[in-house]
């Protein structure tokens, strides 16, 4: 519960949280609050429920990032599929992005190395390996990139969220399940600490 919209100090580093598949800005409100309390100027992505990638997803997300940044580069924190969106928009528009942090995002290896790909295909309406954008998910964005992952994820294969050498700049392991990245008060302090240290 609570209001949506920007939170945190007006002069804090701008940061945007991109929700995972079938999640919204309200789903990630606790994480947004934790990051705001840590001194970031935080916003959600402002695009409703994440129902999978569409042809215009990256353009719309880039516009939201530019609006939130107001001339400054924005830190993107993407949970699960939201992390893939964050990585891809950073490749397309590195001028808008300070760095990318993924939380249990399946950016590496086989796009079916997770327990949600069948549901994704039903909801999104396209094969998980043939999205309506030119995605190069395992290619590292041209900005600093942190992959936060868990061997206890339970939905995304740990190797897919950790990535192979060269696919991110740093990898940090958390001891939590996949949903906890976005909604667990126990995970938030560790996520905040990893972002601050990066």
Secondary structure, DSSP 8 states (H G I E B T S, - for coil): ----S-BS-TTS-EEEEE--TT--TTTTHHHHHHHHHTT-EEEE--S-S-----TTHHHHHHHHHHHHHTTS-EEEEEETHHHHHHHHHHHH-TTTEEEEEEES---SS-TTSBS-HHHHHHHHSS-TTS-SS---TTS--SSEEEEEE-TT-SSB-HHHHH--TTS-SEEEE--S-TTHHHH-HHHHHHHHHHHHH-
